[in-house]
């Protein structure tokens, strides 16, 4: 599509970078405007956001290096691990590292971890919606060849996707599913019964929708069993399973009166 937004002399501004930066900014903005409801100091929240973003970027890069199928290439040319402008980030790596860093910061400041997690859930879904638009413009995370009427054909020589071949618009599938998840979370937010419920619902919905989109993807990202399952699908199974268990565990504790039954 349009992998290069514009050039300023020797400097190239890539569309994916701009949209990913916008995705982060919008996600932080969305969560920031709801901090008072969660009883969080806005300034401290921004500190938390910076820590999460830094570690999420590190985690996304580490997982890409380890699991996207090019580990041997990185070991032969270690300097390429630092060439982040060429792409190579994995959401689940960022999610896991960012979550760990966030939990550490929240525990350090003795905040309510589940309240903070609920605050982040819609922001994550909204940020992912915008971020996947960046993937579409760059041709990253491209799909399998198809003759469906909504197939997309990339023509730019700078595209990460193969050119001249009609492909599943998997990036748009992700945009749509992530925005649907965002809408469901806004609806669920008014009906949640316990703290942490919104975040757990996000984990379940994202894992399911991500696994669905993975079926149509064809980019190098780490696949196993002759392409039957990808790294992200394996992680999605673990994430969904963990979220379902925690959801029913906390629901049971609400019914038994062990934890507070409202999420305000």
N, C-alpha and C positions, 0 to 999 in steps of 0.2 A: 504494500500500500504506500505509505509515506514514512519510511524509516528515518529519513533525515528531515528535520523541521526547517532548519536554515543553517547557513554558514556565516561566520564572522571572520573573514580572512582565513587564517589557518585553523580556526576553531570550528568544529562541527557540533551542532546541537542536535542530538537525536530525540525523536519524538517519544520513544519509550522512556528515556530518562526524565523528560519533562513531565510526562503523565504519571510516572512512578513517584516523582517528587510531589506532584499535585495530590496523588492518592494518599501519601503520608500526611501531607498538610491538612487535607480534608478530614481524615480519620482523627487526627489530633484535635482539630477544631470541633468536630462533633462531640468527642468525649469531653473536651474542655468545657463546653457550654452546659454540660450536665454534672459538673463536679460538685456544685453546691448541694444538689439533691443527694449525692452520695456521701456528703459530709467530708469532702476532701479539700484541702487548701489548694487553690488554683496554682500558686507558684510551685508548690511541691509536686503537683501533678505534672507540670511541665518538666521538672527534673526527672520524674519517673518516665515520661514519654521519651526524653532524650536517651536515657539508659536503655529502654526497651528497643528503640530504633537502632542504636549502635549494635547491640547484641543480636538483634534480628538480622541485620545486614551480615554480620559475621557468620551467624548460623546458616543463613541462606546460601552463603558462598561455600562454607565447609561442606554442607550436604550435597551441593552441586558437584563439588570436586570428588567427593567420596562415592556418590551413588548415580551420577548421570551417565556412567558408562565410559568415561575418558580418564579414569584414574591413572592408567599407565602413561598416557600422554603428559599428564601433569607431573608425574614422577620423573619422566625423561627431561622435561623442561619446567623445573619448579618455579621459575620466574613468572610463568603464565598464571600461576595461582593468584598473583597480585594484579593481573590485567583485567580488573573488574569492568572496565568500559567496554569490553568485548562481550559482556553478558555472562550468564552462568550463575543464576540464583534459583533457589528452590524454596517455595513458600513454607513447607513443613519444617525445614531447617530453621527458617526465621521464626516460625511460630514456637518451636520447642525452645530455642535459645532465648527468644524474647520473653516467653512465659517464665522460664527459670529466673531470668534477671528481674522480671517484674515481681515475682513471688518473693525473691530476696529483698528487694527494696520495700515492698509492702510490709513484710514481716519486721524489717528493721525499724520502720516507723509505726508499727503496731496499728496498722489500718485493718479494716475488715476486708480480707482477701476476696471473699465472694462478691461483696458490693463493688469492688474495683473491677472484678472480672465481668460483672453484669454491665458496668459502665463501658467497658471496652468492646463488648460483643457486637452491637450495631455498628460501631465505628470501624471494626475490622471488616465487616461485610460490605460496608460502603466503600472503604478503601480498596478492597479487592475488586469491586466492580469497576472502579476507575483504572486500577492498575492493569487489569486484563485488556482494557482498551489500548494501553501502551503495547501490550504483546501483539495485538491485532495489527497495529500500524507498523510494527517492526517485522512482523512475520514469525515471531517467536511462538513456541508452543503450538505449532501448526498441526493440522489434521491429516487424516488419510485421504487418498484420492477418492473422489465420488462423482457421480453424474447427477446428483440431486440438483433441483433448480436453484437452490440457495447456495450452491458451492461458490467459493471465491478463488480467484486466480491471481497470484502475486506476479507482478511484472518488473518490479524494481530490482536492479542488480545488487542492491545493498540489502535486500530482504533476507531474513534468516530462513525463510521457507523456500522450497524449490519453486522456480518460476515456470509459468506457462502450463501448469497442471491444475485442474479444478480440484479443490480440497475442501474437506469439511471445515467450516469456520469455527473451529473449536474455541478460539478466543472469544467469539461472540456467544457461543454456548455458555462459557464461563461468566461473561458479563451478565447474561440473562439470569442464570441460576443464582449468581451471587446477589443480584438485585432482588430476586424473589426471596432469598434468605433474609436480606435486609428488611423487606416488607413484612415478612412473617415475624421477625423479631420485634418490630414496632408494634404489631398487633398483639404479640404474646406479652410484651412488656406491661400492658395494662391488666393482664390476667395472671401474672406469675404469682406463685404462692410461697416461694421461699427464696432466700438469697442464693445466688449461684445458678438458679434455674435457667436464666436467659443465656448465660455463657455455655451451659451444658447443651442447651437446645442448639445453639450456634455450632458447637463441636459436632453434634450428630448430623445436622443438616449439611454442614460443609463437607463432612466426610462422605456422605451419601452422594451429594451432587458432584463432588470432585471425582469420585470413583466412576460415576456415570460418564463424565466428560472424557476421562482417561481412555475409555473404550474407543473413542474416535480419534485420539491423538496419534501422531506418527513421528514426532520429533525425538531425537536421541535423549533419553532421560533415565535410562536404567530399567530394563525389562527382564523378566525371568520366565522359565518354563516355555521357551520358544515364543515369547511375546504374549503369553496368556495373561500375565499380571505385571504391573509396574511397581516401582518402589513406592510411589504415592498411594497406590491402591493398598499395598501392604500396610503402610502407616495409617491409611484411612480406616482400615479394619480395626487396628489397635485403638485409634482415637475414638471411633464410634463405640466400640465395646467398652472402653473406659468411661465414656460419657454416659452411656446407658446405665452402667452399673452405679455410677455416682448419682445419677438422677433418681433411680429407684431407691437407693440407699438413703439419700437425703429426704425423699418423699416419705419414706417409712418413718424417719425420725421426726418429721413434721407431724405426721398422724399420731405418733406416740407422745408428742409434746416435748421431745428432747431439744429441738431447736425451734426458733421462732417461726411461725407459720406465714408471716407476711414479709414481703421483700422491700419494703419502703425504708 
